Amino acid sequence: MSSTPERNTVSTNADIPLKAGPREWLGLAVLALPTLLVSIDVSVLHLAVPHISEGLNPSASQMLWIIDIYGFLIAGFLVTMGTLGDRIGRRKLLLIGAAAFGVASLAAVYADNPATLIAARAAMGIAGATLMPSTLALIMNIFRDPRQRGVAIAVWVTMFSVGIALGPVVGGAMLEYFWWGSVFLLGVPVMAVLLVAGPILLPEYRDAEAGRLDLTSVALSLAAILSVVYGLKEIAIDGFGAVPLMALVAGLALGVVFVRRQRTLQSPLLDIGLFSNSTFRAALVTLLLSMLVAGGTYLMVTQYLQLVGGLSPMKAGLYLLPAAFALIVTAMVSPMAAARIRPSYVVAVGLAVSAIGHLMLSTADSSSGIAQVVTGFAFVYAGGGPLIALGTDIVVGAARPEQAGSAAALSETSTELGMALGVALLGSLGAAVYRSGVDLPAGAPEGAGETLAGAVEAAQGMSSNVAATLLDSAREAFTNGMNVIGGIGALVALASAVLVAVVIKLPPTGADGDTDGTDGAADGSTVPAVNVEG
């Protein structure tokens, strides 16, 4: 049987080859491109924070929105886009999103004020929401053999790690020689390659029995997520006020309405039945919490290296390479370990290693802590590799094949929402610790008391003695904020390790029998017809 299904035919899952061939593996290389781009984009942006602060002079709140509006809108639209891909075709949605992402990236390149950059990042977030669930769902469709699927997901995850490794170096070099907007140019050639190669190498998959997209559910899901996120963000910044509490309550109420509506629809936007699977729930919560602490930690460490350690963007990027390489190694080794050891145990051990790294960050100081921070961060990333490599497969594997789009969307929602919440909540917490701890000399501008970047900029116009006093206080206050976040990260990592080890009972992937992670779910032998276009 040919490895390429006939165009415009409707086939059952049994008609799709079990073993992937050369074209499928080339398709995987194409699907890895958006993953590479997203990880580069995140790591580059964090390095660019001091330069954006200098170039656009945003407030502390605007700077956080520049960083996290992308993740918030990805999280808000992922469920919608995952379901939309099931209906109109996952390849089609991927290519539409790639084109939109490229255009939005160009808008970010030439933003000349904070509001414009926030708007461009928001557009990138909406476009980015089409990329990740489409790529992951296509991988689950293309690679039916469980072992090939595990390798494919490991490669997909490794590209995320490679992006983290390349992002600081490439971005650091660009920031060294060009203006801050140049970092967003990286997305343009990546999307161009995807647009050219995608139609050639990727088959099209859609659910032939999918119903219409319920726009009311789309509006409810977006409003619920963004309201909750806004409420949590504002509470973290300014405490419990009337407006953020109302936003939080409204978001939760809208979430309840959304869930109830899904139970009544013949073709729901989100299959609520997925949450009846304890393995699915535990893996999803662990991804959310782990990405939350990772987002806040990355934000603090990149600023520490530049603003406390005094490193240039290029050197800061090089100092981040050990962590990125540690993530690559553990992500690649984890599937092999999971073939002999329960995946949950592999993930739990990794989370315990991350806890060690977070503890090291919680005790670093502002005067001689670079080596400790770099080592601790490497432990954090090394411990996160098993979760990234195996957690996504556990989540998506717990769903039936026709639910792959929704499951992939929820997996990516947890990841992206966790990263965004980490920046918003832990970043705001770090800023609060900074504001409460910094001592401002007389006449210092207000910005010096808001952020460390503001203090560094203010110090340039002061006498050497006054500047040194301000910077010592500001750097110590910032480091104290990183210490607090490191302590929170250690507690979250240990709690997550216990949750995974106790709840997820999957056998080693090399064992005989069912290894798809389902609690009595379909094993893929009986699935609805899907439209497959070569």
C-alpha positions as CSV (number, residue, x, y, z in Angstrom):
1,M,0.0,0.0,0.0
2,S,1.3,3.4,-0.9
3,S,2.5,5.5,2.0
4,T,0.6,8.5,0.6
5,P,-3.3,8.3,0.8
6,E,-5.2,9.3,-2.3
7,R,-6.3,12.9,-2.5
8,N,-9.9,13.8,-1.6
9,T,-10.8,10.3,-0.5
10,V,-12.5,9.5,2.7
11,S,-10.8,6.7,4.6
12,T,-11.0,5.0,7.9
13,N,-8.0,5.1,10.2
14,A,-7.2,1.5,9.1
15,D,-6.4,2.9,5.6
16,I,-3.6,5.1,7.0
17,P,-0.3,3.2,7.1
18,L,0.7,2.0,10.5
19,K,4.4,2.5,9.9
20,A,5.6,5.9,8.8
21,G,7.8,6.2,5.7
22,P,10.3,8.8,4.4
23,R,7.6,11.3,3.5
24,E,6.1,11.2,7.0
25,W,9.5,11.8,8.6
26,L,10.2,14.7,6.2
27,G,6.8,16.0,7.2
28,L,7.9,15.9,10.8
29,A,10.8,18.1,10.0
30,V,8.3,20.7,8.6
31,L,6.1,20.3,11.7
32,A,9.1,21.0,13.9
33,L,9.6,24.4,12.4
34,P,6.7,26.2,14.3
35,T,7.9,24.6,17.5
36,L,11.4,25.9,16.9
37,L,10.1,29.4,16.1
38,V,7.9,29.6,19.3
39,S,10.8,28.6,21.6
40,I,13.2,31.0,19.8
41,D,10.6,33.8,20.1
42,V,10.1,33.2,23.8
43,S,13.8,33.1,24.7
44,V,14.7,36.0,22.5
45,L,12.0,38.2,23.9
46,H,13.1,37.7,27.4
47,L,16.7,38.7,26.5
48,A,15.3,41.7,24.7
49,V,13.4,43.1,27.7
50,P,16.2,45.6,28.8
51,H,16.5,46.8,25.2
52,I,12.8,47.2,24.7
53,S,12.6,49.1,28.0
54,E,15.3,51.5,26.8
55,G,13.9,51.8,23.3
56,L,10.2,52.3,24.0
57,N,10.2,53.2,27.7
58,P,7.2,51.1,28.7
59,S,5.8,51.1,32.2
60,A,6.3,48.0,34.3
61,S,2.7,46.9,33.5
62,Q,3.1,47.5,29.8
63,M,6.4,45.5,29.8
64,L,4.6,42.6,31.3
65,W,1.8,42.9,28.8
66,I,4.4,42.9,25.9
67,I,5.8,39.7,27.3
68,D,2.7,37.8,28.2
69,I,-0.2,39.0,25.9
70,Y,1.2,36.6,23.3
71,G,0.9,33.6,25.7
72,F,-2.5,34.7,27.0
73,L,-4.1,34.9,23.5
74,I,-2.5,31.6,22.5
75,A,-4.1,30.1,25.6
76,G,-7.4,31.8,24.9
77,F,-7.6,30.6,21.3
78,L,-6.0,27.2,21.5
79,V,-9.1,25.2,22.2
80,T,-11.0,27.0,19.4
81,M,-8.2,26.5,16.9
82,G,-7.7,22.9,17.8
83,T,-11.4,22.2,17.2
84,L,-11.4,24.4,14.1
85,G,-8.5,22.3,12.7
86,D,-10.6,19.2,13.1
87,R,-13.3,20.8,11.1
88,I,-11.6,22.7,8.2
89,G,-8.4,20.6,8.1
90,R,-5.3,20.7,10.3
91,R,-2.9,21.4,7.5
92,K,-5.0,24.3,6.1
93,L,-5.3,25.9,9.6
94,L,-1.5,25.5,10.1
95,L,-0.7,27.3,6.8
96,I,-3.2,30.1,7.5
97,G,-1.7,30.6,10.9
98,A,1.9,30.6,9.5
99,A,1.0,33.4,7.0
100,A,-0.7,35.4,9.7
101,F,2.2,34.9,12.1
102,G,4.7,36.2,9.5
103,V,2.7,39.3,8.9
104,A,2.3,40.0,12.7
105,S,6.0,39.5,13.2
106,L,6.8,42.2,10.7
107,A,4.3,44.5,12.5
108,A,6.3,43.9,15.8
109,V,9.6,44.6,14.1
110,Y,8.6,48.2,13.3
111,A,6.5,49.0,16.4
112,D,7.4,52.5,17.6
113,N,5.5,52.6,20.9
114,P,4.4,50.1,23.6
115,A,0.8,50.0,22.5
116,T,1.7,49.1,19.0
117,L,4.0,46.3,20.1
118,I,1.4,44.9,22.5
119,A,-1.1,44.9,19.6
120,A,1.4,43.1,17.3
121,R,2.2,40.6,20.0
122,A,-1.5,40.0,20.5
123,A,-1.9,39.3,16.7
124,M,1.1,36.9,16.9
125,G,-0.6,35.1,19.8
126,I,-3.8,34.6,17.9
127,A,-1.9,33.3,14.9
128,G,0.4,31.2,17.1
129,A,-2.7,29.5,18.5
130,T,-3.2,27.8,15.1
131,L,0.3,26.4,15.0
132,M,0.9,24.2,18.0
133,P,-2.3,22.2,18.2
134,S,-2.2,21.7,14.4
135,T,1.4,20.4,14.5
136,L,0.8,18.1,17.4
137,A,-2.5,16.7,16.1
138,L,-0.9,16.1,12.7
139,I,2.0,14.2,14.4
140,M,-0.6,12.0,16.2
141,N,-2.3,11.3,12.9
142,I,0.7,10.7,10.8
143,F,2.6,8.4,13.3
144,R,0.2,5.7,14.3
145,D,2.8,3.3,15.6
146,P,3.2,4.0,19.3
147,R,7.0,3.7,19.3
148,Q,7.4,5.8,16.1
149,R,5.0,8.3,17.7
150,G,7.1,8.5,20.8
151,V,10.2,9.2,18.7
152,A,8.3,11.8,16.7
153,I,7.1,13.6,19.8
154,A,10.6,13.5,21.2
155,V,12.0,15.1,18.0
156,W,9.3,17.7,18.2
157,V,10.1,18.4,21.8
158,T,13.9,18.5,21.0
159,M,13.3,21.2,18.4
160,F,11.7,23.2,21.2
161,S,14.9,22.7,23.2
162,V,17.1,23.5,20.2
163,G,15.1,26.8,19.8
164,I,15.8,27.6,23.5
165,A,19.5,26.9,22.8
166,L,19.7,28.9,19.6
167,G,17.4,31.7,20.7
168,P,19.7,33.4,23.2
169,V,22.8,33.0,21.0
170,V,21.2,34.2,17.8
171,G,19.0,36.8,19.5
172,G,22.0,37.9,21.7
173,A,24.1,38.5,18.5
174,M,21.2,40.4,16.9
175,L,20.7,42.6,20.0
176,E,24.5,43.2,20.1
177,Y,24.6,44.7,16.6
178,F,21.0,45.6,15.7
179,W,18.0,47.3,17.3
180,W,15.6,45.3,19.5
181,G,12.9,45.0,16.7
182,S,15.3,42.8,14.7
183,V,14.6,39.8,17.0
184,F,11.1,39.5,15.6
185,L,12.5,39.0,12.1
186,L,13.5,35.5,13.0
187,G,9.9,34.3,12.5
188,V,9.6,35.5,8.9
189,P,11.9,33.0,7.2
190,V,10.7,30.1,9.3
191,M,7.1,30.8,8.3
192,A,8.1,31.1,4.7
193,V,9.7,27.7,4.7
194,L,6.6,26.2,6.3
195,L,4.3,27.8,3.7
196,V,6.4,26.4,0.9
197,A,7.1,22.9,2.2
198,G,3.8,22.3,4.1
199,P,1.5,21.7,1.1
200,I,4.1,19.4,-0.5
201,L,5.0,17.2,2.5
202,L,2.0,17.3,4.9
203,P,-1.2,15.4,4.3
204,E,-4.5,17.0,5.2
205,Y,-6.6,15.5,8.1
206,R,-10.1,16.5,9.1
207,D,-12.9,14.9,11.0
208,A,-15.4,13.9,8.4
209,E,-18.2,13.9,11.1
210,A,-17.3,17.2,12.7
211,G,-20.3,19.5,13.2
212,R,-20.4,23.3,12.8
213,L,-18.2,25.5,15.0
214,D,-20.3,26.9,17.8
215,L,-19.4,30.7,17.9
216,T,-21.1,31.1,21.3
217,S,-18.7,28.5,22.8
218,V,-15.8,30.3,21.2
219,A,-16.8,33.6,22.8
220,L,-17.4,32.0,26.2
221,S,-14.1,30.2,26.2
222,L,-12.1,33.3,25.3
223,A,-13.9,35.5,27.7
224,A,-13.5,33.0,30.5
225,I,-9.8,32.5,30.1
226,L,-8.9,36.2,29.5
227,S,-11.1,37.4,32.4
228,V,-9.5,34.9,34.9
229,V,-6.0,35.8,33.6
230,Y,-6.6,39.5,33.9
231,G,-8.0,39.2,37.4
232,L,-5.1,37.1,38.6
233,K,-2.6,39.4,36.9
234,E,-4.0,42.5,38.5
235,I,-4.3,40.9,41.9
236,A,-0.6,39.9,41.7
237,I,0.3,43.5,40.8
238,D,-2.0,45.6,43.0
239,G,-3.6,43.2,45.4
240,F,-7.2,42.4,45.9
241,G,-9.2,45.2,44.4
242,A,-12.8,45.4,43.2
243,V,-12.1,45.3,39.5
244,P,-9.8,42.3,39.4
245,L,-12.0,40.4,41.8
246,M,-15.0,41.1,39.6
247,A,-13.0,39.9,36.5
248,L,-12.0,36.7,38.3
249,V,-15.5,35.9,39.4
250,A,-16.9,36.8,36.0
251,G,-14.3,34.5,34.3
252,L,-15.1,31.6,36.6
253,A,-18.9,32.1,36.0
254,L,-18.3,32.2,32.2
255,G,-16.3,29.0,32.5
256,V,-19.1,27.2,34.3
257,V,-21.5,28.4,31.5
258,F,-19.1,27.2,28.9
259,V,-18.8,23.7,30.5
260,R,-22.6,23.3,30.8
261,R,-23.0,24.4,27.2
262,Q,-20.5,21.8,26.0
263,R,-22.5,19.1,27.7
264,T,-25.6,20.0,25.6
265,L,-24.0,20.4,22.2
266,Q,-24.0,17.5,19.7
267,S,-20.6,18.8,18.4
268,P,-19.0,20.6,21.3
269,L,-16.1,22.9,21.0
270,L,-14.4,20.9,23.8
271,D,-15.0,17.3,24.7
272,I,-15.6,17.6,28.4
273,G,-15.4,13.8,28.6
274,L,-11.6,14.0,28.3
275,F,-11.5,15.1,31.9
276,S,-13.0,11.9,33.1
277,N,-9.6,10.3,32.6
278,S,-7.5,10.6,35.7
279,T,-4.2,10.3,33.7
280,F,-5.3,13.1,31.4
281,R,-6.2,15.4,34.3
282,A,-2.9,14.7,36.3
283,A,-0.7,15.2,33.3
284,L,-2.5,18.4,32.3
285,V,-2.3,19.9,35.8
286,T,1.4,19.0,36.0
287,L,2.1,20.7,32.7
288,L,0.3,23.8,33.8
289,L,2.1,24.1,37.1
290,S,5.5,23.3,35.7
291,M,5.3,25.7,32.9
292,L,4.0,28.4,35.3
293,V,7.2,28.2,37.4
294,A,9.3,27.9,34.2
295,G,7.9,31.1,32.7
296,G,8.6,33.1,35.8
297,T,12.0,31.6,36.4
298,Y,13.2,32.2,32.8
299,L,12.1,35.9,33.0
300,M,14.0,36.4,36.3
301,V,17.2,34.5,35.3
302,T,17.6,36.3,31.9
303,Q,17.3,39.7,33.6
304,Y,19.6,38.6,36.4
305,L,22.4,37.7,34.0
306,Q,22.2,41.0,32.2
307,L,21.2,43.6,34.8
308,V,22.7,42.0,38.0
309,G,25.5,40.0,36.5
310,G,26.3,42.8,34.0
311,L,26.6,40.4,31.0
312,S,25.9,41.5,27.4
313,P,23.0,39.9,25.5
314,M,25.4,37.7,23.6
315,K,27.2,36.5,26.8
316,A,23.9,36.0,28.6
317,G,22.8,33.8,25.8
318,L,25.9,31.8,26.0
319,Y,25.4,31.4,29.8
320,L,22.0,29.9,29.1
321,L,23.3,27.2,26.8
322,P,24.1,24.7,29.5
323,A,20.4,24.7,30.6
324,A,19.2,24.4,27.0
325,F,21.6,21.5,26.3
326,A,20.6,19.8,29.5
327,L,16.9,20.0,28.4
328,I,17.8,18.5,25.0
329,V,19.6,15.6,26.5
330,T,17.0,14.7,29.1
331,A,14.2,15.2,26.6
332,M,15.8,12.7,24.2
333,V,16.8,10.2,26.8
334,S,13.4,10.1,28.6
335,P,11.5,8.1,25.9
336,M,14.2,5.5,26.1
337,A,14.0,5.4,29.9
338,A,10.2,5.2,29.7
339,A,10.5,2.0,27.6
340,R,11.8,0.3,30.7
341,I,10.5,2.4,33.6
342,R,7.0,3.8,34.2
343,P,6.8,7.1,32.4
344,S,5.3,8.7,35.6
345,Y,8.4,7.7,37.5
346,V,10.7,9.2,34.9
347,V,8.8,12.4,35.0
348,A,8.7,12.5,38.8
349,V,12.5,12.0,39.1
350,G,12.9,14.9,36.6
351,L,10.7,17.1,38.6
352,A,12.7,16.3,41.8
353,V,15.9,17.4,39.9
354,S,14.1,20.6,38.9
355,A,13.3,21.2,42.6
356,I,17.1,21.1,43.3
357,G,17.7,23.8,40.7
358,H,14.9,26.0,42.1
359,L,16.4,25.7,45.6
360,M,19.8,26.8,44.2
361,L,18.1,29.9,42.7
362,S,16.4,30.6,46.0
363,T,19.7,31.0,47.7
364,A,21.7,32.9,45.1
365,D,23.0,36.4,46.0
366,S,23.5,39.6,44.0
367,S,27.3,39.8,44.2
368,S,28.7,36.4,43.3
369,G,25.7,34.3,42.2
370,I,26.2,34.0,38.5
371,A,27.7,30.5,38.6
372,Q,25.1,29.3,41.1
373,V,22.3,30.8,39.0
374,V,23.5,29.2,35.8
375,T,24.0,25.8,37.5
376,G,20.6,26.0,39.2
377,F,18.9,27.0,36.0
378,A,20.5,24.0,34.2
379,F,19.1,21.7,36.9
380,V,15.6,23.3,36.4
381,Y,15.8,22.7,32.7
382,A,17.3,19.2,32.9
383,G,14.5,18.2,35.2
384,G,11.9,19.6,32.9
385,G,13.0,17.5,29.9
386,P,11.2,14.3,30.9
387,L,7.9,16.2,31.5
388,I,8.0,18.0,28.2
389,A,9.0,14.8,26.3
390,L,6.5,12.4,27.9
391,G,3.8,14.7,29.3
392,T,2.4,15.8,25.9
393,D,2.3,12.1,24.7
394,I,0.5,11.1,27.9
395,V,-2.1,13.8,27.5
396,V,-2.8,13.3,23.8
397,G,-2.4,9.5,24.0
398,A,-5.2,9.5,26.6
399,A,-7.7,10.7,24.0
400,R,-9.3,8.7,21.2
401,P,-7.8,9.5,17.7
402,E,-10.8,11.7,16.7
403,Q,-10.2,13.7,19.8
404,A,-6.5,14.4,19.0
405,G,-7.2,18.0,18.0
406,S,-9.0,18.8,21.2
407,A,-6.5,16.9,23.4
408,A,-3.5,18.6,21.6
409,A,-5.2,22.0,22.1
410,L,-5.7,21.4,25.8
411,S,-2.1,20.2,26.2
412,E,-0.8,23.3,24.5
413,T,-3.3,25.5,26.5
414,S,-1.8,24.2,29.7
415,T,1.7,24.8,28.5
416,E,1.1,28.3,27.0
417,L,-1.3,29.4,29.8
418,G,1.2,28.2,32.4
419,M,4.1,30.1,30.8
420,A,1.9,33.3,30.5
421,L,0.7,33.0,34.0
422,G,4.2,32.4,35.2
423,V,5.4,35.7,33.6
424,A,2.3,37.5,34.8
425,L,2.0,36.2,38.4
426,L,5.6,35.3,39.3
427,G,6.9,38.3,37.3
428,S,4.5,40.6,39.2
429,L,5.5,38.9,42.5
430,G,9.1,39.5,41.7
431,A,8.3,43.1,40.8
432,A,6.4,43.6,44.1
433,V,9.4,42.2,46.1
434,Y,11.7,44.6,44.2
435,R,9.5,47.6,44.9
436,S,9.3,46.8,48.5
437,G,13.0,46.3,48.9
438,V,14.7,48.9,46.8
439,D,16.0,52.1,48.5
440,L,15.8,55.1,46.2
441,P,18.1,58.1,46.7
442,A,16.7,61.6,46.8
443,G,15.7,62.8,43.3
444,A,15.7,59.3,41.7
445,P,13.0,59.0,39.0
446,E,9.9,57.0,39.7
447,G,10.9,54.3,37.1
448,A,13.9,53.3,39.2
449,G,11.6,52.1,41.9
450,E,9.5,50.1,39.5
451,T,12.0,47.8,37.7
452,L,15.7,47.0,37.8
453,A,16.0,48.1,34.2
454,G,14.6,51.5,35.2
455,A,17.2,51.7,38.0
456,V,20.0,50.9,35.7
457,E,18.9,53.6,33.3
458,A,18.4,56.1,36.1
459,A,21.9,55.4,37.4
460,Q,23.5,56.6,34.2
461,G,22.5,60.2,35.0
462,M,23.8,60.2,38.6
463,S,27.1,60.7,40.3
464,S,29.2,57.6,40.7
465,N,28.6,57.2,44.5
466,V,24.9,57.8,44.3
467,A,24.6,55.5,41.2
468,A,26.5,52.7,43.0
469,T,24.3,53.0,46.1
470,L,21.1,52.8,43.9
471,L,22.4,49.8,41.9
472,D,23.5,47.8,44.9
473,S,20.1,48.2,46.5
474,A,18.2,47.6,43.2
475,R,20.2,44.5,42.4
476,E,19.8,43.1,45.9
477,A,16.0,43.7,45.8
478,F,15.7,42.1,42.4
479,T,17.7,39.0,43.5
480,N,15.4,38.8,46.6
481,G,12.5,38.5,44.2
482,M,14.3,35.8,42.2
483,N,14.9,34.0,45.5
484,V,11.2,34.0,46.4
485,I,10.3,32.6,43.0
486,G,12.9,29.9,43.3
487,G,11.4,28.8,46.6
488,I,7.9,28.7,45.1
489,G,9.3,26.7,42.1
490,A,10.8,24.1,44.4
491,L,7.6,23.5,46.3
492,V,5.6,23.3,43.0
493,A,8.1,20.8,41.5
494,L,8.0,18.5,44.5
495,A,4.2,18.6,44.7
496,S,4.0,17.8,41.0
497,A,6.4,15.0,41.3
498,V,4.2,13.4,44.0
499,L,1.0,13.9,41.9
500,V,2.5,12.3,38.8
501,A,4.0,9.3,40.7
502,V,0.8,8.6,42.6
503,V,-1.9,9.2,40.0
504,I,-0.4,8.2,36.6
505,K,-0.1,4.4,36.5
506,L,1.0,3.8,32.9
507,P,3.3,0.8,32.2
508,P,6.6,1.3,30.5
509,T,6.1,2.1,26.8
510,G,8.1,-1.0,25.9
511,A,5.7,-3.3,27.7
512,D,3.2,-5.4,25.9
513,G,-0.4,-4.3,25.9
514,D,-2.1,-1.0,25.9
515,T,0.2,1.9,26.5
516,D,-1.9,4.7,25.1
517,G,-2.6,6.2,28.5
518,T,-6.4,5.7,28.4
519,D,-8.6,4.6,31.3
520,G,-10.7,2.4,29.2
521,A,-10.7,4.7,26.2
522,A,-10.7,3.5,22.7
523,D,-7.4,2.1,21.5
524,G,-7.7,3.5,18.1
525,S,-9.0,0.4,16.4
526,T,-12.5,1.9,15.9
527,V,-12.5,5.5,14.9
528,P,-14.7,7.7,12.7
529,A,-13.8,8.3,9.1
530,V,-11.4,11.1,8.5
531,N,-10.8,13.0,5.3
532,V,-7.3,12.4,4.2
533,E,-5.7,14.4,1.4
534,G,-2.2,13.7,0.2
